[in-house]
Amino acid sequence: MADVTGSSAPFPGRRASARRFDWRGLGADARAAVPDASLALVITGLIFWWLYVRIENGTSPSIEIMPPFDDASEYWWYWLCQAFGWSALLWAYVTVVFGLLRSGTRPPWRWLSAARVEKWHRTTSLTTIGLIFLHMVSFFAAELQTNFDNQATGELVRDTLVKVFVPGGYPTGTGRIAIFLGLIAFYLAIVLGLAFYLRQTTGSRLWRALHRFVIIVYVLSAWHTLLYGTNVWFDGSFRTLVWALQMPLAALLLLRLLAPARPSERLRLRGPRRESRPLPLTARLAGRLAVVATIAGLLAVIISGADGGRTGHGHSAEPWPDRWIIWTGLLVLTLVLVAVVHRLRRAPQAPARDGGPGNDDLAADQHAG
């Protein structure tokens, strides 16, 4: 998810339980996501079929890395896990696009209203979280299947739960880093994504500030897949294409930062600066420079073809970074989030007069479609 909705102060007439978490809104969005989730399952099935056929006919590069998995019918749980991972990354890509369109300057198409993009963003976000969870569940089943004869059932289930669902619990191989990154992305998606349904308690200004960090979820997801996914552990046009597809997303993110929907979020190096801005000038400037650096890095990867992943013969550098570096980055992110909460928790809610959506806009979004 990306920064999407508008201002909505708590409604005094609601019960305290309703103000804590918007279960009604979550239920409505979950029902609206049924067509979207159904399409995602169909796409997952097609990806699974494609992977299955390539394993069966011997054309999958993954067999070079993992020869024991050349029997697709025996290890179908693993290939289903891979299929859910790819569809999850695809839906993450789509929902980030919708979020950036919602919070930035949208194309002047009459059918692309703010309420419609908002609805698409919320439903695809929920579908993405569901796909990631199914990716993890199918990996759990694949691990049970692979190690069933090596451990007692109770011990196997306990150890597999730790390996699949606990960050840092996977002990060996590229999974030490890959699964670590994927789990952090999943739990951050839950916290930063579903925070939308707490906006009546936190206030929309604080929620919007926190929700901007959800772009990190996509970065971690893409990193998890492109550097360590077994289906891209090879040099070739496919991996280069997937990297190239990140360019439009990075460009859209830069456009959203340079031309946000809310004038209060625009970068003004001169002129009056309002003290009520959620982020100081240096932080907003650093964000734009970071995106420019990301685009330059993507271009370097696409041109050179070197991204740190495995080559066609399975050779690669040692997994990087070490887990302590990831833990340190997570700690820094947590401290930044705490600082944002501390800065904005007592800030008054500004009226929606800067061109961004306000309470009326929110009501339109909730009843859209």
Buried (B, 14 or more C-beta within 10 A) or exposed (E): BBBBBBBBBBEEEEEEEBBEBBEEBBEBBBEBBEEBBEEBBEBBEEBBEBBBEBBEEEEBBBBBBBEEBBEBEEBBBBBBBBBBBBBBBBBBBBBBBBBBBBBBEBEEEEEEBBBBBBBBBBBBBBBBBBBBBBBBBBBBBBBBBBEEEEBEEEEBBEBBBEBBBEBBBBEEEBBBBBBBBBBBBBBBBEBBBBBBBBBBBBBBBBBBBBBBBBBBBBBBBBBBBBBBBBBBBBBEEEBBEBBBEBBEBBEBBBBBBEEBBBEBBBEEEEEEEEEEBBBEEEEBBEBBEEBEEBBEEBBEBBEEEEBBBBBEEEEBEEBEEEBEEBBEBBEEBEEEBEEBEEBBEEBEBBEBEBEBBBBEBBBBBBEBE
